Amino acid sequence: MRVLGIDPGSMCTGYGVLEDGGDDPRIVACGVIRTSRGALSMRLSKIFAGLEEVILAHRPDTVAVEEVFHARNPKSALVLGHARGVALLAAGRAGVYVHEYSTRKVKQTVTGHGKADKRQVRSILEAMLGELPAQLDASDALAVALCHLRWCDAPAARDGSA
């Protein structure tokens, strides 16, 4: 199974593609789609086009995205929701099913506890997968993909509600 994990953001959207290898998943690709400051519509368009390219190039069987979380700043949460919506749209247009996981579940799956910070997640991923790119958004996306690989046989993952 090939999973595309996405860590959406309006300025920086991370992506990571993992190939299931049982206990040893393999990184197929990972990186970041960067946008510049400017109109939100232009940033979202660039994210959409970038994700379309990733999906076309790597042909994932499924996509895994973090669920919406509650942010302190409602405007930031709304903008993040737009970026997340674009990720869902790119997957939907490609005919790829999307699974959603809470941030807590992703962190707990990778590190063993749900309150780990980004650097802890990255450190564990590096031990499991080998050298990672410098961008934390890319490693976050790989963490989401790994979470799906660990939970995809669970009944909730099969119906998309994990």
N, C-alpha and C positions, 0 to 999 in steps of 0.2 A: 504494500500500500504506500502511496506517495501522498504526503500531507503538506499543504501550504499553510503555514501559520502567519497571521497578520497582526501586527501591533499598530493600529491606526493612530495617526496624529495629523494635524493640519499642516505642520511644517516639516515633519519627518515621519514617514510611515515605514516601519520595519517589516521585512518579509523574510521567511525562512522556509525552505523546502527540505523535508526529511523523507528518506526512504526507509521503510520498516525493515529492520534486519533482526527481528526478534529482540534479544537483549542488547543488540548493538545497532541502533539506528545510524544511518549514514547521512551526512549533510550533502545535499545535492546542490543547493544554492542558497545564498542569503545576502542581504544587503538592505539598503535604505533608499527610499524614494524621497528626495529632498525637494521642497518647494521654496520659493522666495517670498518675501513679504509682498503683500499686494492683495488684490481682490480675492475673497474667499472662493468665488466661482472659478477663478483661474487656478488656484491651488488645488481645488477638488478635481478639476479637469486633468491636471498633471498627475495626481494620485491615481485616478481612474485609468488613464492611459498607461501608466507604469505598471499597475497591477494586471491590466490586460496583457501586456507584454510578458510579464512573469508567468501568468497562467498559460499563455500560448507556448512559451519556450519550454516549460517544465511539466505541463500536462498533469496537474495533481488530480488524484482520485477524489479528494475532499479538501475543504478549507476549514481551518479552525481560527476563530476570532474570540477575543475577550469580550465578555458581556459589558454592557454599559454599567458604569459605576457612578456613585453619587459624589460629585466634586463639591468643594466649598464654594467655588465660583460658578454660578449658573451659566454665565456666558461661555466660559471655558468648556463646560460640560456640553453645551449646545454645539459648539464648534467641533468638539471631538465626536459628537454624535453624527455630524455631517460627514466627517472623514470615515467613520465606521460605516455609515450608509453607503458611501461610494464603494467601500470594500465589498459589502454585501451585494451591491449591484454588479460589480465586476464578476464576482463568482456566479451570480445568478444568470447573467447574460452568457456566461461560458457553459452553463448547464452543470455546474459543480455544486454539490450540496454543502451547506455551511453548518458547522457545529459551533456552539458557543459555550465558553467556560468562564466562570468567575475568576477574577484576578487571584483571589484567595486559593481557589482550587489549583490554578496553574502553579502558584508558588509552593503550595503544599505538595503537589505531585513531584516537582523538581527537587525541592530542598528538604521536604519533610515537615515544614511548618509554613503556615499561611501568611505570616507577617514578615517574611524575608525581604530584604531590599534588593534592588536591581543588581548590585555587585555580588551579593551572595548567590543569586540565581545564576549569574554569569559564571561564577567560579565553579559551581557544581556542573553546569553545562559543559564547561571546558574540560573538566575531569572525565565526563561521559563521552563527549563528542570530539574532543581534540581542540586544536587551535581555532579560535573564533575571530571574526573581524572586530575592529575596535568599537564599532557603534553599539551602544546598549540597546537601541531599538531593534537591531537585527537579532541580538541574542534573546531579547524578550519575545520576538516572533518565533524563534526556534523553540523557546520554552512552551509557547502555546501549541505548536505542532507536536512537541514531545508529550504534552499533556494529553492530546487527542490519541496519540499512539498507545499511551498507557491505559486510557479509558474507553477506547473504541469498541471493545467487546462487551462493555457494560450496557444493560438495556436502555438506560437514559441516553447514552451516547448514540445509540442506533436511531432513536427518535428525535435527536437534535436538542434535547432538553438538559444535557449534562451541566 
